[in-house]
Amino acid sequence: MGLTFDKILVIMVIAVIILGPERLPLYAKKLGEFVRSIKHMADGAKDRLRDEMGPDFDDVDWKQLDPRQYDPRRIIRDALLEDEREAEAEARKVRVEEAAERRKERMAEAEARANGTAKLNFDEEAT
């Protein structure tokens, strides 16, 4: 979605057509000065913020505060994926519990058979 070379080229062609080749260098120079002044103002604001916040300024995670991370499509996609992960984790938990129950039942059956065989053997020895 950013400016690619093709888009810049189209903008320059339109600028040449609208402004004319004589005035284009003058407006390009003005644009450059404008961009430099904006950068200078941003740097000044950053320095003032650093002065006001003190040492805490360097501890701030600026990437976490970037508004571009709040893309609604990404937020919805992450929420849906999180719901799927939670559902999968819940299903996995249920399967583990069911397997544990089956294991207990098999152990109880095996123990009952062993006790029944032992009782049968005991009865045979008694006779």
MMTF fields as JSON, N, C-alpha, C and O atoms, coordinates in Angstrom:
{
  "mmtfVersion": "1.0.0",
  "mmtfProducer": "UNKNOWN",
  "numBonds": 507,
  "numAtoms": 508,
  "numGroups": 127,
  "numChains": 1,
  "numModels": 1,
  "chainsPerModel": [1],
  "groupsPerChain": [127],
  "chainIdList": ["A"],
  "bondAtomList": [4, 2, 8, 6, 12, 10, 16, 14, 20, 18, 24, 22, 28, 26, 32, 30, 36, 34, 40, 38, 44, 42, 48, 46, 52, 50, 56, 54, 60, 58, 64, 62, 68, 66, 72, 70, 76, 74, 80, 78, 84, 82, 88, 86, 92, 90, 96, 94, 100, 98, 104, 102, 108, 106, 112, 110, 116, 114, 120, 118, 124, 122, 128, 126, 132, 130, 136, 134, 140, 138, 144, 142, 148, 146, 152, 150, 156, 154, 160, 158, 164, 162, 168, 166, 172, 170, 176, 174, 180, 178, 184, 182, 188, 186, 192, 190, 196, 194, 200, 198, 204, 202, 208, 206, 212, 210, 216, 214, 220, 218, 224, 222, 228, 226, 232, 230, 236, 234, 240, 238, 244, 242, 248, 246, 252, 250, 256, 254, 260, 258, 264, 262, 268, 266, 272, 270, 276, 274, 280, 278, 284, 282, 288, 286, 292, 290, 296, 294, 300, 298, 304, 302, 308, 306, 312, 310, 316, 314, 320, 318, 324, 322, 328, 326, 332, 330, 336, 334, 340, 338, 344, 342, 348, 346, 352, 350, 356, 354, 360, 358, 364, 362, 368, 366, 372, 370, 376, 374, 380, 378, 384, 382, 388, 386, 392, 390, 396, 394, 400, 398, 404, 402, 408, 406, 412, 410, 416, 414, 420, 418, 424, 422, 428, 426, 432, 430, 436, 434, 440, 438, 444, 442, 448, 446, 452, 450, 456, 454, 460, 458, 464, 462, 468, 466, 472, 470, 476, 474, 480, 478, 484, 482, 488, 486, 492, 490, 496, 494, 500, 498, 504, 502],
  "bondOrderList": [1, 1, 1, 1, 1, 1, 1, 1, 1, 1, 1, 1, 1, 1, 1, 1, 1, 1, 1, 1, 1, 1, 1, 1, 1, 1, 1, 1, 1, 1, 1, 1, 1, 1, 1, 1, 1, 1, 1, 1, 1, 1, 1, 1, 1, 1, 1, 1, 1, 1, 1, 1, 1, 1, 1, 1, 1, 1, 1, 1, 1, 1, 1, 1, 1, 1, 1, 1, 1, 1, 1, 1, 1, 1, 1, 1, 1, 1, 1, 1, 1, 1, 1, 1, 1, 1, 1, 1, 1, 1, 1, 1, 1, 1, 1, 1, 1, 1, 1, 1, 1, 1, 1, 1, 1, 1, 1, 1, 1, 1, 1, 1, 1, 1, 1, 1, 1, 1, 1, 1, 1, 1, 1, 1, 1, 1],
  "groupList": [{"groupName": "MET", "atomNameList": ["N", "CA", "C", "O"], "elementList": ["N", "C", "C", "O"], "formalChargeList": [0, 0, 0, 0], "bondAtomList": [1, 0, 2, 1, 3, 2], "bondOrderList": [1, 1, 2], "singleLetterCode": "M", "chemCompType": "L-PEPTIDE LINKING"}, {"groupName": "GLY", "atomNameList": ["N", "CA", "C", "O"], "elementList": ["N", "C", "C", "O"], "formalChargeList": [0, 0, 0, 0], "bondAtomList": [1, 0, 2, 1, 3, 2], "bondOrderList": [1, 1, 2], "singleLetterCode": "G", "chemCompType": "PEPTIDE LINKING"}, {"groupName": "LEU", "atomNameList": ["N", "CA", "C", "O"], "elementList": ["N", "C", "C", "O"], "formalChargeList": [0, 0, 0, 0], "bondAtomList": [1, 0, 2, 1, 3, 2], "bondOrderList": [1, 1, 2], "singleLetterCode": "L", "chemCompType": "L-PEPTIDE LINKING"}, {"groupName": "THR", "atomNameList": ["N", "CA", "C", "O"], "elementList": ["N", "C", "C", "O"], "formalChargeList": [0, 0, 0, 0], "bondAtomList": [1, 0, 2, 1, 3, 2], "bondOrderList": [1, 1, 2], "singleLetterCode": "T", "chemCompType": "L-PEPTIDE LINKING"}, {"groupName": "PHE", "atomNameList": ["N", "CA", "C", "O"], "elementList": ["N", "C", "C", "O"], "formalChargeList": [0, 0, 0, 0], "bondAtomList": [1, 0, 2, 1, 3, 2], "bondOrderList": [1, 1, 2], "singleLetterCode": "F", "chemCompType": "L-PEPTIDE LINKING"}, {"groupName": "ASP", "atomNameList": ["N", "CA", "C", "O"], "elementList": ["N", "C", "C", "O"], "formalChargeList": [0, 0, 0, 0], "bondAtomList": [1, 0, 2, 1, 3, 2], "bondOrderList": [1, 1, 2], "singleLetterCode": "D", "chemCompType": "L-PEPTIDE LINKING"}, {"groupName": "LYS", "atomNameList": ["N", "CA", "C", "O"], "elementList": ["N", "C", "C", "O"], "formalChargeList": [0, 0, 0, 0], "bondAtomList": [1, 0, 2, 1, 3, 2], "bondOrderList": [1, 1, 2], "singleLetterCode": "K", "chemCompType": "L-PEPTIDE LINKING"}, {"groupName": "ILE", "atomNameList": ["N", "CA", "C", "O"], "elementList": ["N", "C", "C", "O"], "formalChargeList": [0, 0, 0, 0], "bondAtomList": [1, 0, 2, 1, 3, 2], "bondOrderList": [1, 1, 2], "singleLetterCode": "I", "chemCompType": "L-PEPTIDE LINKING"}, {"groupName": "VAL", "atomNameList": ["N", "CA", "C", "O"], "elementList": ["N", "C", "C", "O"], "formalChargeList": [0, 0, 0, 0], "bondAtomList": [1, 0, 2, 1, 3, 2], "bondOrderList": [1, 1, 2], "singleLetterCode": "V", "chemCompType": "L-PEPTIDE LINKING"}, {"groupName": "ALA", "atomNameList": ["N", "CA", "C", "O"], "elementList": ["N", "C", "C", "O"], "formalChargeList": [0, 0, 0, 0], "bondAtomList": [1, 0, 2, 1, 3, 2], "bondOrderList": [1, 1, 2], "singleLetterCode": "A", "chemCompType": "L-PEPTIDE LINKING"}, {"groupName": "PRO", "atomNameList": ["N", "CA", "C", "O"], "elementList": ["N", "C", "C", "O"], "formalChargeList": [0, 0, 0, 0], "bondAtomList": [1, 0, 2, 1, 3, 2], "bondOrderList": [1, 1, 2], "singleLetterCode": "P", "chemCompType": "L-PEPTIDE LINKING"}, {"groupName": "GLU", "atomNameList": ["N", "CA", "C", "O"], "elementList": ["N", "C", "C", "O"], "formalChargeList": [0, 0, 0, 0], "bondAtomList": [1, 0, 2, 1, 3, 2], "bondOrderList": [1, 1, 2], "singleLetterCode": "E", "chemCompType": "L-PEPTIDE LINKING"}, {"groupName": "ARG", "atomNameList": ["N", "CA", "C", "O"], "elementList": ["N", "C", "C", "O"], "formalChargeList": [0, 0, 0, 0], "bondAtomList": [1, 0, 2, 1, 3, 2], "bondOrderList": [1, 1, 2], "singleLetterCode": "R", "chemCompType": "L-PEPTIDE LINKING"}, {"groupName": "TYR", "atomNameList": ["N", "CA", "C", "O"], "elementList": ["N", "C", "C", "O"], "formalChargeList": [0, 0, 0, 0], "bondAtomList": [1, 0, 2, 1, 3, 2], "bondOrderList": [1, 1, 2], "singleLetterCode": "Y", "chemCompType": "L-PEPTIDE LINKING"}, {"groupName": "SER", "atomNameList": ["N", "CA", "C", "O"], "elementList": ["N", "C", "C", "O"], "formalChargeList": [0, 0, 0, 0], "bondAtomList": [1, 0, 2, 1, 3, 2], "bondOrderList": [1, 1, 2], "singleLetterCode": "S", "chemCompType": "L-PEPTIDE LINKING"}, {"groupName": "HIS", "atomNameList": ["N", "CA", "C", "O"], "elementList": ["N", "C", "C", "O"], "formalChargeList": [0, 0, 0, 0], "bondAtomList": [1, 0, 2, 1, 3, 2], "bondOrderList": [1, 1, 2], "singleLetterCode": "H", "chemCompType": "L-PEPTIDE LINKING"}, {"groupName": "TRP", "atomNameList": ["N", "CA", "C", "O"], "elementList": ["N", "C", "C", "O"], "formalChargeList": [0, 0, 0, 0], "bondAtomList": [1, 0, 2, 1, 3, 2], "bondOrderList": [1, 1, 2], "singleLetterCode": "W", "chemCompType": "L-PEPTIDE LINKING"}, {"groupName": "GLN", "atomNameList": ["N", "CA", "C", "O"], "elementList": ["N", "C", "C", "O"], "formalChargeList": [0, 0, 0, 0], "bondAtomList": [1, 0, 2, 1, 3, 2], "bondOrderList": [1, 1, 2], "singleLetterCode": "Q", "chemCompType": "L-PEPTIDE LINKING"}, {"groupName": "ASN", "atomNameList": ["N", "CA", "C", "O"], "elementList": ["N", "C", "C", "O"], "formalChargeList": [0, 0, 0, 0], "bondAtomList": [1, 0, 2, 1, 3, 2], "bondOrderList": [1, 1, 2], "singleLetterCode": "N", "chemCompType": "L-PEPTIDE LINKING"}],
  "groupTypeList": [0, 1, 2, 3, 4, 5, 6, 7, 2, 8, 7, 0, 8, 7, 9, 8, 7, 7, 2, 1, 10, 11, 12, 2, 10, 2, 13, 9, 6, 6, 2, 1, 11, 4, 8, 12, 14, 7, 6, 15, 0, 9, 5, 1, 9, 6, 5, 12, 2, 12, 5, 11, 0, 1, 10, 5, 4, 5, 5, 8, 5, 16, 6, 17, 2, 5, 10, 12, 17, 13, 5, 10, 12, 12, 7, 7, 12, 5, 9, 2, 2, 11, 5, 11, 12, 11, 9, 11, 9, 11, 9, 12, 6, 8, 12, 8, 11, 11, 9, 9, 11, 12, 12, 6, 11, 12, 0, 9, 11, 9, 11, 9, 12, 9, 18, 1, 3, 9, 6, 2, 18, 4, 5, 11, 11, 9, 3],
  "groupIdList": [1, 2, 3, 4, 5, 6, 7, 8, 9, 10, 11, 12, 13, 14, 15, 16, 17, 18, 19, 20, 21, 22, 23, 24, 25, 26, 27, 28, 29, 30, 31, 32, 33, 34, 35, 36, 37, 38, 39, 40, 41, 42, 43, 44, 45, 46, 47, 48, 49, 50, 51, 52, 53, 54, 55, 56, 57, 58, 59, 60, 61, 62, 63, 64, 65, 66, 67, 68, 69, 70, 71, 72, 73, 74, 75, 76, 77, 78, 79, 80, 81, 82, 83, 84, 85, 86, 87, 88, 89, 90, 91, 92, 93, 94, 95, 96, 97, 98, 99, 100, 101, 102, 103, 104, 105, 106, 107, 108, 109, 110, 111, 112, 113, 114, 115, 116, 117, 118, 119, 120, 121, 122, 123, 124, 125, 126, 127],
  "secStructList": [7, 7, 7, 7, 2, 2, 2, 2, 2, 2, 2, 2, 2, 2, 2, 2, 2, 2, 2, 7, 6, 6, 6, 2, 2, 2, 2, 2, 2, 2, 2, 2, 2, 2, 2, 2, 2, 2, 2, 2, 2, 2, 2, 2, 2, 2, 2, 2, 2, 2, 2, 2, 2, 4, 4, 4, 4, 4, 4, 7, 7, 6, 6, 6, 6, 7, 4, 4, 4, 7, 7, 2, 2, 2, 2, 2, 2, 2, 2, 2, 2, 2, 2, 2, 2, 2, 2, 2, 2, 2, 2, 2, 2, 2, 2, 2, 2, 2, 2, 2, 2, 2, 2, 2, 2, 2, 2, 2, 2, 2, 2, 2, 2, 2, 2, 2, 2, 2, 2, 2, 2, 2, 2, 2, 2, 2, 7],
  "xCoordList": [0.818, 0.0, 0.867, 0.335, 2.176, 3.056, 3.314, 2.768, 4.159, 4.517, 5.547, 6.639, 5.198, 6.135, 6.723, 6.269, 7.713, 8.35, 7.338, 7.364, 6.453, 5.43, 4.524, 4.22, 4.098, 3.2, 3.912, 3.328, 5.153, 5.92, 6.096, 5.992, 6.359, 6.524, 5.237, 5.284, 4.105, 2.817, 2.573, 2.123, 2.866, 2.697, 3.588, 3.158, 4.83, 5.746, 5.252, 5.331, 4.751, 4.234, 3.04, 2.938, 2.153, 0.993, 1.462, 0.928, 2.476, 2.994, 3.606, 3.404, 4.345, 4.946, 3.845, 3.962, 2.791, 1.692, 0.981, 0.692, 0.701, -0.059, 0.804, 0.391, 2.017, 2.85, 3.671, 3.97, 4.011, 4.885, 6.336, 6.678, 7.176, 8.576, 9.333, 10.36, 8.861, 9.577, 9.415, 10.378, 8.201, 7.943, 8.188, 8.211, 8.366, 8.539, 9.739, 9.582, 10.935, 12.058, 11.769, 12.173, 11.077, 10.749, 9.839, 10.077, 8.802, 7.881, 8.544, 8.221, 9.443, 10.183, 11.042, 11.137, 11.668, 12.487, 11.607, 11.99, 10.437, 9.517, 9.051, 8.932, 8.789, 8.378, 9.488, 9.227, 10.717, 11.851, 11.997, 12.236, 11.852, 11.938, 10.807, 11.014, 9.615, 8.477, 8.725, 8.458, 9.231, 9.509, 10.569, 10.445, 11.626, 12.666, 12.101, 12.472, 11.21, 10.645, 9.756, 9.757, 9.004, 8.174, 9.062, 8.76, 10.15, 11.074, 11.682, 11.813, 12.059, 12.652, 11.641, 12.013, 10.363, 9.335, 9.131, 8.963, 9.144, 8.972, 10.131, 9.928, 11.352, 12.514, 12.432, 12.775, 11.974, 11.822, 10.797, 11.008, 9.683, 8.65, 9.189, 8.906, 9.95, 10.536, 11.511, 11.529, 12.329, 13.272, 12.543, 12.947, 11.462, 10.68, 10.047, 10.015, 9.55, 8.955, 10.004, 9.724, 11.195, 12.284, 12.637, 12.88, 12.666, 12.976, 11.896, 12.21, 10.628, 9.536, 9.42, 9.137, 9.64, 9.502, 10.738, 10.649, 11.868, 13.1, 13.572, 13.419, 14.15, 14.717, 13.669, 14.005, 12.402, 11.345, 11.109, 10.561, 11.515, 11.288, 11.954, 11.389, 13.156, 13.886, 13.302, 13.561, 12.504, 11.913, 10.602, 10.09, 10.059, 8.772, 8.951, 9.87, 8.06, 8.06, 7.206, 5.984, 7.863, 7.144, 6.411, 5.403, 6.889, 6.202, 4.831, 3.888, 4.734, 3.458, 2.446, 1.24, 2.919, 2.034, 1.775, 1.113, 2.278, 2.12, 0.665, 0.15, -0.005, -1.418, -1.65, -2.765, -0.606, -0.791, -1.047, -1.556, -0.701, -0.941, -2.415, -2.822, -3.215, -4.628, -5.465, -6.519, -5.004, -5.732, -6.927, -6.738, -8.144, -9.321, -9.333, -9.774, -8.853, -8.84, -7.919, -8.249, -6.751, -5.8, -6.344, -6.174, -7.002, -7.569, -8.622, -8.645, -9.492, -10.549, -9.935, -10.347, -8.934, -8.28, -7.624, -7.748, -6.918, -6.268, -7.288, -7.067, -8.422, -9.462, -10.046, -10.272, -10.291, -10.835, -9.848, -10.232, -8.573, -7.564, -7.437, -7.229, -7.563, -7.488, -8.656, -8.486, -9.86, -11.021, -10.806, -11.151, -10.231, -9.955, -8.948, -9.107, -7.9, -6.899, -7.507, -7.19, -8.389, -9.044, -9.937, -9.976, -10.649, -11.524, -10.696, -11.073, -9.569, -8.695, -8.126, -8.041, -7.737, -7.199, -8.267, -7.98, -9.493, -10.589, -10.874, -11.087, -10.877, -11.104, -9.985, -10.233, -8.749, -7.612, -7.754, -7.467, -8.195, -8.385, -9.453, -9.282, -10.558, -11.631, -11.115, -11.416, -10.328, -9.785, -8.855, -8.869, -8.052, -7.142, -7.939, -7.608, -8.999, -9.828, -10.521, -10.6, -11.029, -11.679, -10.687, -11.015, -9.477, -8.451, -8.104, -7.896, -8.041, -7.747, -8.863, -8.598, -10.111, -11.252, -11.2, -11.401, -10.927, -10.831, -9.698, -9.838, -8.588, -7.454, -7.841, -7.477, -8.584, -9.032, -9.973, -9.888, -10.884, -11.821, -11.081, -11.395, -10.096, -9.314, -8.534, -8.437, -7.981, -7.238, -8.173, -7.813, -9.388, -10.36, -10.785, -10.915, -11.004, -11.37, -10.249, -10.494, -9.043, -7.901, -7.756, -7.467, -7.959, -7.857, -8.977, -8.765, -10.193, -11.32, -11.06, -11.338, -10.522, -10.202, -9.12, -9.188, -8.13, -7.063, -7.619, -7.254, -8.497, -9.112, -10.026, -10.065, -10.755, -11.641, -10.836, -11.231, -9.729, -8.872, -8.232, -8.123, -7.816, -7.2, -8.227, -7.915, -9.465, -10.497, -10.823, -11.024, -10.876, -11.146, -10.026, -10.302, -8.789, -7.663, -7.719, -7.418, -8.101, -8.212, -9.289, -9.115, -10.436, -11.516, -11.084, -11.461, -10.314, -9.861, -8.905, -8.954, -8.049, -7.109, -7.811, -7.348, -8.906, -9.646, -10.358, -10.596, -10.708, -11.448, -10.597, -11.107],
  "yCoordList": [-1.184, 0.0, 1.255, 2.357, 1.125, 2.278, 2.813, 2.332, 3.818, 4.402, 3.519, 3.294, 3.04, 2.259, 3.169, 4.297, 2.677, 3.461, 3.843, 4.962, 2.916, 3.186, 4.342, 5.22, 4.334, 5.39, 6.745, 7.759, 6.762, 8.011, 8.541, 9.746, 7.663, 8.065, 8.683, 9.693, 8.085, 8.622, 9.997, 10.915, 10.143, 11.44, 12.498, 13.634, 12.125, 13.09, 13.497, 14.67, 12.551, 12.879, 13.83, 14.799, 13.56, 14.448, 15.828, 16.843, 15.871, 17.161, 17.949, 19.16, 17.286, 17.972, 18.524, 19.638, 17.761, 18.215, 19.413, 20.391, 19.351, 20.413, 21.664, 22.776, 21.464, 22.616, 23.131, 24.321, 22.253, 22.64, 22.418, 22.501, 22.143, 21.838, 23.04, 22.847, 24.276, 25.447, 25.602, 25.924, 25.374, 25.589, 24.341, 24.447, 23.205, 21.958, 21.995, 21.578, 22.465, 22.508, 23.388, 23.055, 24.5, 25.387, 24.682, 24.757, 24.0, 23.298, 22.075, 21.73, 21.435, 20.312, 20.814, 20.156, 21.973, 22.566, 22.913, 22.651, 23.498, 23.837, 22.582, 22.581, 21.524, 20.266, 19.715, 19.248, 19.769, 19.306, 20.103, 19.53, 21.436, 22.282, 21.958, 21.935, 21.71, 21.37, 20.057, 19.959, 19.063, 17.761, 17.924, 17.341, 18.724, 18.952, 19.677, 19.356, 20.647, 21.375, 20.456, 20.552, 19.574, 18.612, 17.683, 17.401, 17.21, 16.323, 17.056, 16.485, 18.328, 19.13, 19.306, 19.214, 19.56, 19.703, 18.387, 18.386, 17.286, 15.978, 15.689, 15.191, 16.0, 15.789, 16.672, 16.237, 17.93, 18.835, 18.318, 18.387, 17.798, 17.243, 16.023, 15.837, 15.211, 14.025, 14.433, 13.819, 15.47, 15.95, 16.518, 16.268, 17.288, 17.826, 16.705, 16.762, 15.702, 14.561, 13.833, 13.414, 13.681, 13.036, 13.858, 13.296, 15.201, 16.056, 15.95, 15.911, 15.904, 15.854, 14.494, 14.419, 13.426, 12.084, 11.649, 10.798, 12.207, 11.82, 10.452, 10.101, 9.683, 8.382, 7.357, 6.37, 7.572, 6.63, 6.625, 5.662, 7.691, 7.796, 6.657, 6.13, 6.275, 5.218, 3.839, 2.891, 3.722, 2.432, 2.156, 1.038, 3.157, 3.001, 2.142, 2.357, 1.166, 0.32, 1.016, 0.867, 1.783, 2.599, 1.758, 2.203, 0.558, -0.307, -0.717, -0.901, -0.855, -1.239, -0.095, -0.341, 1.143, 2.303, 2.752, 3.767, 2.021, 2.385, 2.182, 1.067, 3.247, 3.099, 2.191, 1.714, 1.948, 1.073, -0.362, -1.151, -0.719, -2.083, -2.335, -3.48, -1.28, -1.424, -1.533, -0.907, -2.31, -2.572, -3.457, -4.573, -2.989, -3.777, -5.184, -6.131, -5.319, -6.658, -7.592, -8.757, -7.072, -7.903, -8.249, -9.371, -7.276, -7.523, -8.619, -9.52, -8.547, -9.562, -10.92, -11.937, -10.937, -12.199, -12.817, -14.021, -11.997, -12.512, -13.036, -14.061, -12.316, -12.763, -14.098, -14.987, -14.236, -15.496, -16.635, -17.741, -16.367, -17.406, -17.765, -18.927, -16.763, -17.031, -17.901, -18.818, -17.615, -18.438, -19.875, -20.819, -20.038, -21.389, -22.1, -23.282, -21.372, -21.981, -22.393, -23.458, -21.538, -21.881, -23.109, -23.977, -23.176, -24.326, -25.603, -26.658, -25.497, -26.661, -27.093, -28.289, -26.137, -26.466, -27.13, -28.083, -26.633, -27.223, -28.648, -29.551, -28.846, -30.189, -31.143, -32.303, -30.634, -31.453, -31.834, -32.968, -30.893, -31.157, -32.225, -33.119, -32.139, -33.129, -34.506, -35.507, -34.553, -35.848, -36.449, -37.66, -35.619, -36.123, -36.66, -37.711, -35.937, -36.401, -37.716, -38.619, -37.822, -39.068, -40.22, -41.332, -39.96, -41.015, -41.439, -42.625, -40.487, -40.825, -41.673, -42.616, -41.346, -42.131, -43.556, -44.521, -43.679, -45.023, -45.817, -47.015, -45.156, -45.823, -46.312, -47.421, -45.479, -45.892, -47.082, -48.011, -47.048, -48.151, -49.446, -50.504, -49.357, -50.556, -51.076, -52.285, -50.157, -50.579, -51.259, -52.264, -50.7, -51.294, -52.673, -53.606, -52.803, -54.1, -55.109, -56.261, -54.684, -55.594, -56.015, -57.173, -55.06, -55.378, -56.326, -57.243, -56.091, -56.962, -58.369, -59.35, -58.47, -59.792, -60.473, -61.672, -59.693, -60.281, -60.744, -61.815, -59.951, -60.358, -61.556, -62.451, -61.583, -62.714, -63.975, -65.047, -63.884, -65.029, -65.485, -66.685, -64.563, -64.924, -65.609, -66.591, -65.086, -65.698, -67.089, -68.027, -67.215, -68.51, -69.484, -70.63, -69.058, -69.919, -70.299, -71.435, -69.356, -69.638, -70.653, -71.552, -70.521, -71.492, -72.875, -73.876, -72.955, -74.246, -74.919, -76.136, -74.14, -74.691, -75.178, -76.119, -74.554, -74.922, -76.237, -76.926, -76.617, -77.841, -79.027, -80.131],
  "zCoordList": [0.0, 0.0, 0.0, -0.134, 0.145, 0.173, -1.225, -2.219, -1.26, -2.548, -3.237, -2.714, -4.376, -5.172, -6.247, -6.437, -6.93, -7.98, -9.059, -9.571, -9.399, -10.425, -10.018, -10.827, -8.76, -8.283, -8.268, -8.652, -7.83, -7.807, -9.22, -9.449, -10.156, -11.547, -12.101, -12.804, -11.789, -12.245, -11.627, -12.314, -10.338, -9.669, -10.316, -10.521, -10.638, -11.262, -12.651, -13.017, -13.413, -14.751, -14.628, -15.381, -13.698, -13.498, -13.049, -13.497, -12.15, -11.68, -12.833, -12.925, -13.71, -14.864, -15.762, -16.272, -15.958, -16.82, -16.186, -16.876, -14.901, -14.231, -14.019, -14.348, -13.461, -13.11, -14.29, -14.389, -15.138, -16.245, -15.851, -14.671, -16.806, -16.503, -15.93, -15.281, -16.147, -15.642, -14.133, -13.438, -13.617, -12.193, -11.342, -10.116, -11.927, -11.18, -10.236, -9.088, -10.633, -9.688, -8.47, -7.356, -8.674, -7.565, -6.56, -5.355, -7.042, -6.157, -5.509, -4.372, -6.205, -5.616, -4.467, -3.431, -4.639, -3.583, -2.378, -1.238, -2.623, -1.536, -0.803, 0.422, -1.549, -0.931, -0.042, 1.066, -0.526, 0.273, 1.562, 2.625, 1.471, 2.664, 3.638, 4.851, 3.107, 3.956, 4.704, 5.902, 3.998, 4.626, 5.711, 6.788, 5.434, 6.442, 7.667, 8.796, 7.459, 8.601, 9.441, 10.668, 8.801, 9.53, 10.355, 11.515, 9.764, 10.484, 11.666, 12.748, 11.47, 12.543, 13.69, 14.86, 13.357, 14.39, 15.144, 16.363, 14.428, 15.073, 16.007, 17.115, 15.567, 16.433, 17.669, 18.769, 17.494, 18.636, 19.629, 20.839, 19.117, 19.993, 20.739, 21.923, 20.058, 20.687, 21.784, 22.851, 21.537, 22.552, 23.763, 24.899, 23.533, 24.652, 25.459, 26.688, 24.781, 25.472, 26.303, 27.426, 25.766, 26.495, 27.734, 28.802, 27.596, 28.739, 29.816, 31.006, 29.407, 30.368, 31.056, 32.251, 30.301, 30.876, 31.64, 32.525, 31.319, 31.991, 31.519, 30.349, 32.441, 32.045, 31.624, 30.969, 31.988, 31.593, 30.091, 29.554, 29.408, 27.965, 27.21, 26.252, 27.637, 26.942, 27.223, 26.481, 28.306, 28.661, 27.929, 27.981, 27.254, 26.574, 25.327, 24.536, 25.165, 23.966, 22.914, 22.897, 22.03, 21.055, 20.028, 19.479, 19.755, 18.791, 19.318, 18.549, 20.629, 21.217, 21.11, 21.103, 21.027, 20.945, 19.518, 19.301, 18.553, 17.143, 16.724, 16.813, 16.268, 15.908, 14.706, 14.498, 13.913, 12.749, 13.159, 12.363, 14.4, 14.855, 15.143, 15.339, 15.169, 15.464, 14.19, 14.078, 13.258, 12.028, 12.376, 12.861, 12.139, 12.528, 11.938, 12.589, 10.714, 10.093, 10.863, 11.085, 11.275, 12.014, 13.394, 13.872, 14.034, 15.362, 15.287, 16.127, 14.287, 14.136, 13.816, 14.373, 12.906, 12.551, 13.779, 14.006, 14.586, 15.789, 16.79, 17.436, 16.915, 17.838, 17.393, 18.214, 16.091, 15.591, 15.775, 16.153, 15.507, 15.696, 17.171, 17.518, 18.036, 19.47, 19.901, 20.704, 19.364, 19.677, 19.218, 19.93, 18.024, 17.518, 18.411, 18.715, 18.835, 19.708, 21.039, 21.569, 21.585, 22.841, 22.674, 23.546, 21.559, 21.304, 21.155, 21.665, 20.456, 20.304, 21.648, 21.928, 22.478, 23.798, 24.658, 25.382, 24.582, 25.349, 24.861, 25.67, 23.541, 22.991, 23.408, 23.735, 23.391, 23.815, 25.286, 25.668, 26.105, 27.538, 27.745, 28.574, 26.993, 27.094, 26.68, 27.33, 25.582, 25.133, 26.184, 26.401, 26.832, 27.872, 29.049, 29.597, 29.444, 30.557, 30.213, 31.046, 28.965, 28.547, 28.53, 28.943, 28.054, 28.035, 29.454, 29.712, 30.374, 31.771, 32.36, 33.106, 32.033, 32.521, 31.971, 32.708, 30.658, 30.061, 30.706, 30.949, 30.981, 31.615, 33.011, 33.404, 33.766, 35.104, 35.017, 35.82, 34.023, 33.853, 33.519, 34.065, 32.619, 32.264, 33.469, 33.682, 34.249, 35.441, 36.436, 37.048, 36.594, 37.514, 37.023, 37.816, 35.698, 35.135, 35.318, 35.677, 35.074, 35.231, 36.688, 36.989, 37.584, 39.012, 39.43, 40.225, 38.875, 39.199, 38.678, 39.367, 37.454, 36.914, 37.748, 38.02, 38.144, 38.96, 40.295, 40.781, 40.892, 42.164, 41.965, 42.809, 40.866, 40.579, 40.335, 40.794, 39.631, 39.375, 40.669, 40.92, 41.476, 42.751, 43.641, 44.314, 43.643, 44.46, 43.928, 44.698, 42.576, 41.977, 42.33, 42.686, 42.24, 42.604, 44.073, 44.439, 44.908, 46.342, 46.599, 47.421, 45.887, 46.045, 45.563, 46.173, 44.496, 43.966, 44.951, 45.132, 45.576, 46.527, 47.79, 48.434, 48.139, 49.341, 49.17, 50.162, 47.97, 47.76, 47.593, 47.407]
}
